[in-house]
């Protein structure tokens, strides 16, 4: 196991207060550019219904989605009390979003009740990813999708320049560094993450695609009947 992988293993699944404060001050702000683009991609896909942001952190993505799609009911969930507290403060001006403290492996939603799930930068924190993904499958309505994004530092050379154009040279370099600790190399997605997906109820209905600094994993709940 590499040093980077060893470091990931000591990260807590629920980020404690000091880490939440640091995250809110620096990484969350650097991620606003990519998450703003991602929010627009989500609302281009769905404008109404019930949406979960899995591992919502300090709330920026969930709030941006809610603001851009007022007919959506957005629920951000996180295992960190500190993150949920910060997110609730940020959400005071948004009426169609709420933040709840809960474990992604035990989602407090009815079977087949959710229209869309999105998650950014939390997959590498999940201690039981198969269970989390199967919970996503359980709560999604038939025919609906979850988009799971996590970092991938193996950005193609022709995309490196575009990353700097979109987010600025300094931020693009910080973002690339961020993905080393907060995500997986491309080979890790092709081996470890694919193996995890094959153990879930999504095993016949998933695809992976690199976008910017993210690896986007789309999992679909097959229509019944």
N, C-alpha and C positions, 0 to 999 in steps of 0.2 A: 504494500500500500504506500502511495506517495505521501510526502509531507502535507500537501494540500488536502488530500483525502482524509488524512489523520486529523487535520485542523477542523474540517467540516464535522467530523464525528463528535467533537467536543462542544459544538454549538448547541445551545438549548433549543428545544422545539418551540417553547414560549419565551420570547425575548423579555428579560427583566427590565425594571425601570431605568437603570443607567443606560442600557443599550438602546431602549426606546427613545430616550432623550437625544442621544447621539445620532440615532437614525433619523429622527425628525429634523435635526439641525443640519445634517450634511447629506447622507445618501438619498433621503426622500426628496430633497430639492434637486439633486442631480438627475433623479429618475423622472422628474416631472415632464421633461420633453418626450421621452419614449412613452410614458404612460398617457400623455395627452393624445399622441397618435393612436395608441391602443384603444383609448376610450372612444375615439371617433370610429375606429374599425368595429367596435362592439355595437355602437348605436346604429351604424349602417346595416348591421345584421339584425338587430331587434330593437323595437321602439316601445313596446308595451309588454306587460306580463310581470312575472316575478323572477328576479335575477339575484344570484348569490355571488359575492366576491369572496373567494376562499383564501384566508390568510391576508386580510385587508390592511394590516399594518396601520399606518397613521391616517389612512382613509382617502388619500388623494384620488386614486383611480375610481373608487366607488362613488365619490362625490361628483367627479367630473362626468361619469356616466349618467348619474341622476340629473344633473343640471342640463345635459344635452338631450335627455329623453324623459321629460316630465311625466309621461304615462307609464314609465317603468317603476316598479316597486323594488328598490335595491336594498339588500341586506348584506352588510359586510360582517364577516365573522373572523375572530382571531382568538388564539389561545393565550395571548398576553394581556393581562389586565391593564398594563401601562399603555399598550398600543390602543386598546379600545377606548380608554379614557381620553387620549389625545385625539383620536378620530372623532369622538363625539363632540369635542370642542370645535373641531374644524367644520363639523356638519351643521352648525347652528342655523345657517341660512338656507339649508336644503331640506325641504319638507318630505321628499319621497325617498329618503335614505335613512337607515338606522344601522347601528353597530351593536353586535352582541358578542359576549364572551362565551365561546364554546369550542369543543374539540371537533376538528374536521372529520375525525373517525367516528363521530357520533352526532350526526347532523340532526338538529331539532325541527325537522320538516317532515310532512307526511309523504308517503310513497307517491310518486308520479305527480308532484305538485309544483315543480320548478321548471321555468321555461328556458333558463340559460344559466350556466356557471362559468365564471372566469377566475383565473388565479395567476398571479405574477410573482415570481421569485420566492415561492414557498415550497415547491416540490422537493427541493434538496433538504428542507428541514423536516419533512414528514418521517416519523419513526415507523409508521405502518402504512406505506403508500398503497399497498393492495387494498387494505381496508378502507382507506380514504376514497380511492377510486370507485370501489364498490358502493360506498355510500352515495357518491355522486350519481352512479347508475340508478340506485334505488329512488332518489328524490327527483330525478329528471323525468319529465313527461316523455311519452313515447315519441320518437322522431326528433328529439331535441339534442343539443350539443353542450359540451364543456370545452372551453379553450384554456389549456394549461400552458403558461409561459414560464420558462426558467432560462437562466443565463447560459450562453455558449460563446466562449472566447475565440472559437475557430471561425472568425469572420473572413469570408473570401476577400482576396486582395482588391477586386473590383468594387467591393462594397465599403471598404475602409474609408475611401475618400468621401463617399456619400454620407457616412456616419458623421464625419467632421463637418460637412456642409449643413446637416440637419441640426446638430446640437452644439456646434462649436468645437474647435480643436481640443481645448482643455477638457471640456466635459466628455468628449468622445474618448479621450485617453483614460479618464477616470472610470467611465462606463466599462471599458474593456477590462480594466483591472478588477472592477467589481464582479464581472462574470467569472473570473477565475475561482474566487471563493464562493460565489453565489450561483452555482449552476454546475454543469458538467461539460467535459470536452465532447466533441462530436462522437468519438468512439464510445464514450459512456452512454450516450443516448442510443446508439445502435446496439449496444450489448445490455448493460444494466437496466436502462429504462424500458427498452423493448421487452426484456424478460419479465419485468414487473407488469407491463401492460398485458402480456400474454397470460398472466395469472388472474386477470380480472374479467368481469362480465363484458368489458369492451374489447375483448381479445380479437374479435373479427371486424371491429369497426373503429379503427384509429389511423391517424397519419401524422407525420412529423415534417415540419418545414422550418428552415431557419429564416428569420426576419430580423434585420438589424442585429442587435446584440442578443436577441432571444432565440430559443428553439420553441416553436409553437407546436403544441401537441393538441390535435383535435380528436376528441372521443365522442362517439355518437351512440345514443340509445336507439336501437333498431325499432322501427314501427311495429306494433303488434297487430296481428290479424291480417 
